[in-house]
Amino acid sequence: MLKAVVRLLLRLCYRLRIEGLEPLRRFEGPVLIVANHQSFLDPVILWAFLPAGPTFAINTHIARLWWVRPFLRFAEVVPLDPLQPASLKTLIRRLQAGRRIVIFPEGRITTTGALMKIYEGPGLIADHAGVLVVPVRIDGAQYSPFSRLDCRFPRRWFPRIRVVVRPPRDIRPPEEIKGIARRRRAGENLAALMRETMFVTTPYDRTLLEAVWDARRTVGTRRAVVEDIERRPLGYHGLLTRVQVMAALLRRHLRHQGPVGVLLPSGVAAVVAVLALQKHGRLPAMLNYTAGPAGLTGACRTGTIREVLTARRFVELAGLSEEIAALEAAGIAVHYLEDWRDGVAASDKLAAWTAAWFGGSFRSRPGAAAEPAVMLFTSGSEGAPKAVLLSHRNLLANCAQLAAVLDFNPTDTVLNVLPLFHVFGLGPGTLLPLVFGIRTFLYPNPLHYKVIPELAYEINATVLFGTNTFLQGYGRHAHPYDFHTLRYVFAGAEKLQEEVRRLWLEKFGLRILEGYGATETSPVLAVNTPMHYRSGTVGRFLPGIEWCLEPVEGLAQGGRLHVRGPNVMLGYWLPERPGELAPPSSGFGAGWYDTGDVAIVDDDGFVTLAGRLKRFAKVGGEMVPLNGVESLAARVWPEHRHAAVAVADSRRGEAVVLVTECQNATLEALQSCAREQGVPELWLPRRIVTCAALPLLGSGKLDYRRIQQQVSAG
């Protein structure tokens, strides 16, 4: 009767919803139930709802508290000290005797809102007892006064609480692993299971507008969530009001069907335009304003874009008059947002304010999450750009994957300097903060190496996204105190050079967390985290991602990487087949995406990239990684940029040419470094070409196509 009363109170006060309980009810025999720990309510919830009256393993210190001891009379409890092996043996014996055990593997209530350290002990218990593990996700209790999050999350007396019970899983390592290695593997298997549970139980099967509206309900309407150089921060209500107004203007002024190009810098207006187009039922296509007239018109042909949104002020400041003329000459209608401003009536604003307050218009029909949310274009560094269609589900799944391994929270401030036409700047840099209630500051030009460190100091930025090239520039020009508030610095899009990593560590005391991804994967596939970090790698794969390595002839290690997961794109629109969707597919089947990258995955799951398969030269029958040649040059001349390309050679098939900004580069210096580092002599370039500045793409990556053309042209 007591349990029934507690269940009723929990359902009434917290509108508690529990999912997935039936498989556990039907399961017979002992299991180890593991749950994330968000508040003091967690054991009460599990005691009230879990069947068969399980035994609770509770931290010894907590069990001794005077106000906890009275409650221990209502459940079977075993005090657990993570440092005492005897307490683990007690739990193993109870499991072997047929009992069910509930344990919180973090060992404490979270102070970050995300998963904290997972102890190896619970994994060892499940392994030695030979039982399955049932993972449980508790969500919502972190907002109650019974959590330990202080002011990181908005507090409410009675927040909604959701509990998800997952099916039993076997986490025991293979029998051939013994001793300490087995204990570590069991612990890591448990941690991986907990991360996977956090991901799959995060609702990502919804639209971006629904996710933004849900974030508004979670963190409130007044908290500033987006800001740009205009310095007019917007909360969720202000943002959604602007989206509603813009959607009404789009209905009046857009004349054609199909995707709509967005030619705007990183800022609030670009975010509003993207969300308003989705609200209007149109597909936003993010155009690269650094691509030049031919690149822009080519992208519009591939994406079947007949209308483009831009701003007169931006066109003037960025010097895009030739690009606009080329678009208009191609028959594409160009709309300037300033021209619509006078057409907004007071009634429009009132209707938008009301809709943003009640939120009913931001709910979508079933199945909308699987539809395209945004169109992006590949970088074109190695060929003609392709249009990549990403669904709402793709983008939100990747946000959930990142949130499962990193402890973002509403007190963070993201400084996003990457352009929104780049998936790194759009996804992790903009959408992830929006859907998790994190403030983000959008800056339009990542090349302002002196301004951006000052801005980080001014706004107390805690998260920074960048590329190797940009981070190198910020590191050189910043004062040692400019980045004193940063918690996370993420690098992607290009290989992180050791010199840049060392510069940030020595000057700012910050580890750069290198990751890896692609436009086609929304974008992140793997990333280093504070808990799982290995220098020189791009980290471990995110939860929910399947991967396979295809052997490559001539390579002794690694293989061509293929991936599959909920974050993999809907497909391409190819330049030769505009408007026709080509879904991802590879030799492993439909839904698999061939990254074209050569990867090495070690026994601990860390991924090392050897380079793109196209970025290998076959010299005398041997595969030479061009990235390796560039890394060698970076060790000799760390102050300069370098690019290695392959050219035809009559004797050896192909030869390597190093293009560098170092005017004093010599083959002798490279040879000396190669001998010291043990680099094969075959990796040395046939010749060195110097230039004043290597051509770059708008994302900061080297434009290898132009470099190759220039070298081939002599």
C-alpha positions in Angstrom: 0.0 0.0 0.0 2.9 2.4 0.8 4.3 1.8 -2.7 0.9 2.5 -4.3 0.6 5.8 -2.4 4.2 6.8 -3.4 3.5 5.9 -7.0 0.3 8.0 -7.0 2.1 11.0 -5.5 5.0 10.8 -8.0 2.6 10.6 -10.9 0.5 13.6 -9.6 3.4 15.8 -8.5 5.9 15.1 -11.3 3.6 13.8 -14.0 6.0 10.9 -14.0 6.0 8.7 -17.0 7.8 5.3 -17.1 8.5 3.4 -20.3 9.8 -0.1 -21.1 8.9 -1.7 -17.8 7.1 -4.8 -19.3 10.2 -6.6 -20.6 11.7 -6.4 -17.0 8.5 -7.7 -15.5 8.5 -10.7 -17.8 12.2 -11.4 -17.3 13.0 -14.1 -14.8 16.1 -14.4 -12.8 18.7 -12.0 -11.4 19.7 -8.8 -13.2 21.9 -5.8 -12.4 19.9 -2.6 -12.8 22.1 0.4 -13.5 20.7 4.0 -13.6 22.0 7.5 -14.0 21.9 9.5 -10.8 20.3 13.0 -11.0 18.7 13.6 -7.6 17.8 12.2 -4.2 14.4 11.3 -5.8 16.0 8.6 -8.0 16.1 5.7 -5.5 12.5 6.6 -4.4 11.3 6.4 -8.0 13.0 3.1 -8.7 11.8 1.6 -5.4 8.2 2.6 -6.2 8.1 1.4 -9.8 10.5 -1.5 -10.3 9.0 -4.9 -9.9 10.2 -7.8 -7.6 11.5 -5.5 -4.8 15.2 -5.2 -5.8 18.1 -4.7 -3.4 19.6 -1.2 -3.5 23.4 -0.6 -3.4 23.8 2.8 -1.8 27.0 4.8 -1.1 28.2 4.2 2.4 28.4 7.9 3.2 24.9 8.6 2.0 23.5 5.6 4.0 24.9 7.1 7.2 23.1 10.5 6.9 20.5 10.9 9.7 17.7 11.9 7.4 18.3 9.0 5.1 18.4 6.2 7.7 14.6 6.3 8.4 13.9 5.6 4.7 16.2 2.6 4.6 13.7 0.5 6.6 11.4 0.3 3.6 13.9 -1.3 1.2 16.6 -3.9 1.2 19.9 -1.9 1.2 23.5 -2.8 0.9 26.0 0.0 1.7 28.6 0.2 -1.1 32.1 1.7 -0.8 33.7 1.8 -4.3 37.1 1.5 -2.6 36.3 -1.6 -0.6 36.3 -4.9 -2.6 34.4 -6.7 0.2 31.2 -4.7 -0.6 31.5 -5.8 -4.3 31.7 -9.4 -3.2 28.5 -9.0 -1.1 26.6 -7.8 -4.2 28.0 -10.6 -6.4 26.8 -13.2 -3.9 23.3 -11.7 -3.7 23.1 -11.8 -7.5 24.2 -15.4 -7.6 21.5 -16.1 -5.0 18.9 -14.9 -7.5 18.4 -11.3 -6.2 18.0 -8.2 -8.3 20.4 -5.3 -7.6 19.9 -1.6 -8.3 23.1 0.4 -8.4 24.1 3.9 -9.5 27.4 3.4 -11.3 28.4 7.0 -11.2 28.7 6.6 -7.4 27.2 10.1 -6.7 24.5 12.5 -7.8 25.6 14.3 -10.9 26.8 17.9 -10.6 26.9 18.5 -14.4 23.5 17.3 -15.5 25.2 14.7 -17.7 26.9 11.3 -17.1 29.9 11.6 -14.8 32.6 9.0 -14.2 31.4 5.4 -14.5 33.1 3.1 -11.9 34.5 -0.2 -13.0 33.0 -2.0 -10.0 29.4 -2.5 -11.3 30.8 -3.9 -14.6 33.0 -6.3 -12.5 29.9 -7.3 -10.5 27.9 -8.2 -13.6 30.8 -10.1 -15.1 31.6 -12.2 -12.0 28.0 -12.9 -11.2 27.3 -13.8 -14.9 24.1 -11.7 -15.1 22.6 -9.3 -17.6 22.5 -5.6 -17.1 19.3 -3.5 -17.4 20.1 0.2 -18.1 17.7 2.9 -16.8 17.5 6.6 -17.8 16.0 9.1 -15.4 15.3 12.5 -17.0 13.8 15.6 -15.5 14.7 15.1 -11.8 17.8 17.3 -12.3 15.4 20.3 -12.4 14.0 19.6 -9.0 15.3 21.0 -5.7 16.5 17.5 -4.8 19.3 17.7 -7.3 22.9 19.0 -6.8 23.1 21.2 -9.9 23.0 24.6 -8.0 22.1 27.2 -10.5 23.2 25.4 -13.7 19.7 24.4 -14.6 16.4 26.3 -13.8 14.8 24.9 -10.7 11.1 23.9 -10.4 9.4 22.3 -7.5 7.5 19.8 -9.7 9.2 19.2 -13.1 8.1 16.5 -15.4 10.1 13.3 -14.9 10.5 10.5 -17.4 12.0 7.1 -16.7 13.0 4.7 -19.5 13.9 1.1 -18.8 15.9 -0.5 -21.6 16.0 -4.3 -22.4 18.7 -6.4 -20.6 22.1 -6.5 -22.2 25.2 -8.7 -21.7 28.3 -6.6 -21.1 30.7 -9.5 -20.3 34.0 -9.3 -22.2 35.2 -12.2 -24.3 36.5 -15.2 -22.4 40.1 -14.8 -23.6 40.5 -11.5 -21.8 41.7 -12.1 -18.3 42.8 -10.2 -15.1 43.0 -6.4 -14.9 42.3 -6.1 -18.6 39.0 -8.0 -18.1 38.0 -5.7 -15.3 38.7 -2.6 -17.4 36.9 -4.0 -20.4 33.8 -4.8 -18.4 33.8 -1.3 -16.9 34.2 0.3 -20.3 31.4 -1.9 -21.7 29.1 -0.7 -18.9 30.1 3.0 -19.6 29.4 2.5 -23.3 26.0 1.0 -22.5 25.2 4.0 -20.3 26.2 6.5 -23.0 24.2 4.6 -25.6 21.2 4.6 -23.2 21.5 8.4 -22.7 21.5 8.8 -26.5 18.7 6.5 -27.5 16.4 7.8 -24.8 16.9 11.4 -25.9 13.9 12.4 -28.1 15.4 13.3 -31.5 12.5 12.1 -33.7 11.0 15.5 -34.0 11.5 18.7 -36.0 14.0 21.5 -35.2 11.2 23.9 -34.4 9.6 21.4 -32.0 13.0 20.9 -30.3 13.5 24.7 -29.9 10.0 25.0 -28.4 10.6 22.2 -26.0 13.9 23.9 -24.9 11.9 27.1 -24.3 9.7 25.1 -21.9 12.7 23.7 -20.2 14.9 26.7 -19.6 12.3 29.5 -19.7 11.5 32.4 -22.0 13.8 35.1 -20.6 17.2 33.4 -20.7 19.2 34.8 -23.6 20.0 32.0 -26.1 21.3 33.7 -29.2 23.3 36.9 -29.9 25.4 38.3 -32.6 27.6 41.4 -33.3 24.5 43.6 -33.1 24.5 42.9 -29.3 20.8 42.4 -29.0 20.4 39.1 -27.2 17.3 37.1 -27.8 15.5 34.7 -25.5 13.3 31.9 -26.8 10.2 33.9 -26.9 11.8 36.7 -28.9 13.4 34.3 -31.3 10.2 32.4 -32.0 8.3 35.6 -32.4 10.7 36.7 -35.1 10.5 33.3 -36.7 6.7 33.6 -36.8 6.9 37.1 -38.4 9.5 36.0 -41.0 7.4 32.9 -41.9 4.4 35.3 -42.6 6.6 37.5 -44.8 7.9 34.4 -46.7 4.3 33.4 -47.5 3.7 36.8 -49.0 6.8 37.3 -51.0 8.2 33.9 -52.2 6.9 33.1 -55.7 8.4 29.7 -56.6 8.3 26.2 -55.1 11.4 24.3 -54.1 14.5 25.1 -51.9 15.3 28.7 -51.0 18.9 29.9 -50.8 20.1 31.6 -47.7 23.0 34.0 -48.4 23.6 35.5 -45.0 26.5 35.8 -42.6 26.5 34.0 -39.2 24.0 36.0 -37.1 20.5 36.0 -35.6 19.0 36.9 -39.0 20.4 33.7 -40.6 19.1 31.6 -37.7 15.6 33.2 -38.0 15.6 32.7 -41.8 16.4 29.0 -41.5 13.8 28.3 -38.9 11.2 30.5 -40.7 11.7 28.7 -44.0 11.1 25.4 -42.1 8.0 26.9 -40.5 6.8 27.9 -44.0 7.4 24.3 -45.2 10.3 25.3 -47.4 13.8 23.8 -47.5 16.6 26.3 -46.6 19.8 25.9 -48.7 22.8 27.4 -47.1 24.9 29.1 -49.8 28.7 29.6 -49.5 29.2 33.3 -50.1 33.0 32.7 -50.5 32.5 30.4 -53.5 32.5 33.1 -56.1 29.9 33.8 -58.9 30.5 30.5 -60.7 30.3 28.5 -57.4 27.1 30.1 -56.3 25.3 29.7 -59.6 26.5 26.1 -59.8 25.2 25.4 -56.3 21.8 26.9 -57.3 21.6 24.7 -60.4 22.4 21.6 -58.3 19.9 22.5 -55.6 17.2 23.7 -58.0 17.2 27.0 -56.2 15.1 29.8 -57.8 15.0 32.3 -55.0 17.7 33.6 -52.6 17.4 35.5 -49.3 20.1 38.0 -48.5 20.6 41.5 -47.0 21.8 44.7 -48.8 24.1 45.6 -46.0 25.8 42.2 -46.1 26.2 42.3 -49.9 27.8 45.7 -49.6 30.1 44.9 -46.8 31.2 41.5 -48.2 31.6 42.9 -51.7 29.2 40.4 -53.3 27.9 42.6 -56.1 29.4 40.3 -58.8 27.8 37.2 -57.2 24.4 38.9 -57.0 24.7 40.0 -60.6 25.5 36.4 -61.6 22.6 35.0 -59.7 20.2 37.5 -61.3 21.6 36.7 -64.7 20.9 33.1 -64.1 17.2 33.9 -63.6 17.3 33.6 -59.8 15.2 36.0 -57.8 17.1 37.8 -55.0 15.1 39.0 -52.0 16.6 41.6 -49.6 15.3 41.3 -46.1 15.4 45.0 -45.5 12.9 45.6 -48.2 10.3 43.6 -46.2 10.7 45.4 -43.0 8.1 48.1 -43.7 5.5 45.5 -44.6 5.2 44.2 -41.0 2.1 45.5 -39.4 1.3 45.7 -35.7 -1.3 42.9 -36.2 1.4 40.7 -37.6 3.6 41.3 -34.5 0.7 40.6 -32.1 -0.2 37.4 -33.9 3.4 36.3 -33.9 3.8 37.1 -30.2 0.7 35.1 -29.4 1.8 32.1 -31.5 5.2 32.1 -29.9 3.7 32.2 -26.4 1.3 29.2 -26.9 3.5 27.2 -29.3 0.8 25.2 -31.0 1.9 26.3 -34.5 5.4 24.9 -33.9 4.1 21.3 -33.6 4.5 19.3 -36.8 2.6 16.5 -38.4 3.7 12.9 -37.9 6.7 11.9 -40.1 8.0 15.4 -40.5 11.1 14.6 -38.6 12.3 12.4 -41.5 11.9 15.1 -44.1 14.7 17.4 -45.2 15.5 20.2 -42.8 18.4 21.9 -44.5 20.5 21.6 -47.7 24.2 22.0 -47.5 26.9 21.8 -50.0 30.2 19.8 -49.8 33.3 21.8 -49.7 34.4 21.2 -53.2 38.0 20.8 -52.2 38.4 17.8 -54.5 35.6 18.1 -57.0 32.3 19.8 -57.9 30.2 20.5 -54.8 27.2 18.2 -54.2 24.0 19.1 -52.4 23.6 17.2 -49.1 20.1 16.8 -47.7 20.0 16.5 -43.9 16.7 15.7 -42.1 15.5 17.1 -38.8 16.2 13.6 -37.4 19.7 13.6 -38.7 20.6 16.9 -37.1 18.9 16.3 -33.8 20.3 12.8 -33.5 23.8 14.2 -33.8 23.1 16.8 -31.2 21.9 14.0 -28.9 25.0 11.9 -29.6 27.2 14.8 -28.6 25.2 15.5 -25.4 25.5 11.8 -24.4 29.3 12.2 -24.1 29.8 15.9 -23.2 28.4 17.8 -20.3 26.9 20.9 -21.9 24.6 22.9 -19.6 22.6 26.2 -19.8 25.3 28.1 -18.0 27.6 27.6 -21.0 28.3 30.3 -23.6 29.2 29.0 -27.1 31.3 31.3 -29.2 30.6 30.2 -32.8 32.8 31.8 -35.4 32.2 29.2 -38.1 29.9 30.1 -41.0 26.4 28.6 -41.1 27.0 27.2 -44.6 29.5 24.9 -43.0 27.8 22.0 -41.2 30.2 22.3 -38.2 29.0 25.8 -37.7 25.4 25.0 -38.3 25.1 21.8 -36.3 27.3 21.7 -33.1 27.9 25.5 -33.3 24.3 26.7 -33.6 21.6 24.0 -33.4 23.0 22.1 -30.5 23.0 25.2 -28.2 19.5 26.1 -29.3 17.9 22.7 -28.6 19.7 22.3 -25.2 19.1 25.8 -23.9 22.7 27.1 -24.2 23.6 30.7 -25.0 25.4 31.0 -28.3 27.2 34.1 -29.8 27.5 34.1 -33.6 30.4 36.0 -35.1 30.5 36.4 -38.9 34.2 36.3 -39.7 36.5 33.6 -38.3 39.6 35.3 -39.8 39.5 38.2 -37.3 42.3 36.6 -35.2 42.7 39.6 -32.9 39.0 40.4 -32.4 37.8 36.9 -31.5 40.0 36.3 -28.5 38.9 39.7 -27.1 35.3 38.7 -27.7 35.8 35.4 -25.9 37.2 37.4 -22.9 34.3 39.9 -23.0 31.4 37.4 -23.2 33.0 34.8 -20.9 32.9 32.1 -23.5 33.0 28.5 -22.2 32.9 26.6 -25.6 34.7 27.4 -28.8 34.5 25.6 -32.1 37.2 26.0 -34.8 39.5 24.5 -37.4 43.2 24.0 -37.1 43.9 27.1 -39.2 41.6 29.3 -37.2 42.8 28.0 -33.8 46.4 28.6 -34.8 45.6 32.3 -35.6 43.7 32.8 -32.3 46.4 31.1 -30.3 49.1 33.4 -31.7 47.3 36.7 -31.3 45.5 36.1 -28.0 46.5 37.3 -24.6 47.2 34.3 -22.2 44.1 35.4 -20.2 41.7 35.8 -23.1 40.4 32.2 -22.9 40.4 31.8 -19.1 36.7 30.9 -19.0 36.9 28.2 -21.8 36.0 24.7 -20.8 36.0 23.1 -24.2 37.8 23.9 -27.4 36.8 21.6 -30.3 38.8 21.3 -33.5 37.4 19.7 -36.7 37.2 20.0 -40.5 41.0 19.5 -40.9 43.8 17.7 -39.2 45.0 19.3 -36.0 48.7 20.0 -36.1 50.8 19.1 -33.1 52.3 22.6 -33.0 48.8 24.1 -32.5 47.9 21.6 -29.8 51.1 22.4 -28.0 50.6 26.2 -28.3 47.1 26.0 -26.7 48.3 23.7 -23.9 51.3 25.8 -23.0 49.8 29.3 -23.5 46.3 28.8 -22.2 46.4 25.5 -20.3 43.7 24.1 -22.6 43.5 20.7 -24.3 42.0 21.0 -27.8 39.5 18.2 -28.3 39.9 17.0 -31.9 36.9 15.4 -33.6 36.0 14.0 -37.0 33.0 14.1 -39.2 31.6 15.0 -42.5 28.8 17.1 -44.0 27.0 13.8 -44.8 27.0 12.8 -41.2 25.5 15.9 -39.7 28.5 16.2 -39.0 30.3 14.5 -36.0 31.3 10.9 -36.1 34.0 10.8 -33.4 35.4 13.2 -30.8 37.8 13.3 -27.9 36.3 14.1 -24.5 37.7 15.0 -21.2 37.0 11.4 -20.0 38.2 9.7 -23.1 41.1 11.5 -24.7 44.1 10.4 -26.7 46.4 12.9 -28.4 46.9 12.4 -32.1 43.5 10.7 -32.5 40.1 12.0 -33.3 38.6 10.2 -30.3 36.0 7.5 -30.1 32.9 7.0 -32.2 29.8 8.5 -30.8 27.0 6.2 -29.5 24.6 5.0 -32.2 27.2 4.8 -35.0 28.1 1.6 -36.7 31.4 1.4 -38.5 33.3 -1.0 -40.8 36.8 -0.8 -42.3 37.2 -2.0 -45.9 40.8 -3.3 -46.6 42.8 -1.1 -49.0 45.4 -2.6 -51.2 48.9 -1.4 -50.3 48.0 -0.4 -46.8 49.1 -2.6 -43.9 47.1 -0.8 -41.2 43.5 0.4 -41.2 41.0 0.6 -44.0 38.5 2.7 -45.8 35.9 3.8 -43.3 32.1 3.1 -43.8 29.6 4.3 -41.3 25.8 4.0 -40.6 23.6 5.7 -38.1 20.7 8.0 -37.5 22.9 11.0 -38.2 23.8 9.9 -41.8 22.2 12.0 -44.5 19.1 11.4 -46.5 21.2 11.6 -49.7 22.8 13.7 -52.4 21.6 15.9 -55.2 24.4 15.5 -57.7 25.4 18.3 -60.2 24.6 15.9 -63.1 21.2 15.0 -61.6 19.7 18.1 -59.9 16.7 17.4 -57.7 17.1 13.6 -57.8 17.9 12.1 -54.4 20.7 9.6 -54.3 20.5 7.8 -50.9 23.7 6.8 -49.2 24.9 3.3 -50.1 28.2 1.5 -50.1 29.6 -2.0 -50.5 28.2 -2.8 -47.1 24.6 -2.1 -48.2 22.0 0.6 -48.3 22.2 3.3 -45.6 26.0 3.0 -45.3 28.1 6.0 -46.1 31.5 5.6 -47.6 33.6 8.4 -46.0 36.5 7.9 -48.4 38.8 8.3 -45.4 41.4 5.7 -44.3 41.1 5.1 -40.5 42.8 3.0 -37.9 40.8 2.0 -34.9 42.8 0.7 -31.9 41.7 -1.8 -29.2 40.4 1.0 -27.0 38.2 2.3 -29.8 40.2 5.5 -30.6 40.2 6.5 -34.2 43.3 7.7 -36.0 42.9 9.2 -39.5 45.6 8.4 -42.1 43.9 10.7 -44.6 41.5 10.6 -47.4 41.9 7.7 -49.9 42.1 10.4 -52.6 44.8 12.0 -50.5 47.2 9.1 -51.0 49.8 8.9 -53.8 50.9 5.6 -55.2 54.7 6.0 -55.5 56.5 3.0 -56.9 53.6 0.7 -55.9 53.6 2.0 -52.3 50.8 4.1 -50.8 52.1 7.4 -49.5 49.7 9.5 -47.3 49.8 13.1 -48.4 48.6 14.2 -44.9 51.8 12.5 -43.5 53.9 14.6 -45.9 52.2 17.7 -44.7 52.6 16.7 -41.0 56.3 16.2 -41.6 56.6 19.7 -43.1 54.7 21.1 -40.2 57.2 19.7 -37.8 60.1 21.4 -39.7 58.3 24.8 -40.4 55.4 25.0 -37.8 54.8 28.7 -38.5 53.6 28.1 -42.1 50.9 26.2 -43.9 51.7 23.3 -46.3 49.9 21.2 -48.9 51.0 18.0 -50.5 49.6 16.9 -53.9 50.3 14.1 -56.2 51.3 14.6 -59.9 51.9 12.0 -62.7 55.4 10.6 -62.9 56.7 8.5 -65.9 59.0 6.4 -63.7 57.2 5.9 -60.5 53.5 6.3 -61.5 53.0 9.4 -59.2 55.3 11.8 -57.4 54.6 14.1 -54.4 54.9 17.8 -54.6 55.0 19.9 -51.5 53.5 23.4 -51.8 54.4 25.6 -48.8 54.2 29.2 -47.6 57.7 28.9 -46.2 60.0 30.7 -48.6 63.2 29.0 -47.2 61.9 25.4 -47.4 64.5 22.9 -48.6 64.5 19.1 -49.2 67.5 18.8 -47.0 65.7 20.0 -43.9 62.8 17.6 -44.6 65.3 14.7 -45.0 67.0 15.5 -41.7 63.6 15.6 -39.9 62.5 12.4 -41.6 65.6 10.5 -40.3 65.0 11.8 -36.8 61.3 10.8 -36.8 61.7 7.5 -38.5 59.6 8.6 -41.5 60.2 6.5 -44.7 62.2 8.2 -47.3 59.5 7.4 -49.8 57.3 10.0 -48.1 59.7 12.8 -49.1 58.4 15.1 -51.9 60.0 15.0 -55.3 60.1 18.8 -55.3 59.0 21.8 -53.2 57.0 24.8 -54.5 56.7 28.0 -52.5 53.9 30.5 -52.7 52.8 33.6 -50.8 49.5 32.2 -49.5 47.8 28.9 -50.0 44.2 29.2 -51.3 41.6 28.4 -48.6 37.9 27.6 -48.7 35.4 29.6 -46.7 35.4 26.9 -44.0 39.2 27.4 -43.4 40.2 24.2 -45.1 42.8 24.2 -47.9 41.4 24.3 -51.4 43.2 21.3 -52.7 41.5 21.4 -56.1 42.9 24.9 -56.8 46.3 23.9 -55.5 46.3 20.8 -57.7 45.3 22.9 -60.7 48.1 25.4 -60.0 50.8 22.8 -59.6 49.6 20.9 -62.8 49.7 24.2 -64.7 53.3 24.8 -63.5 
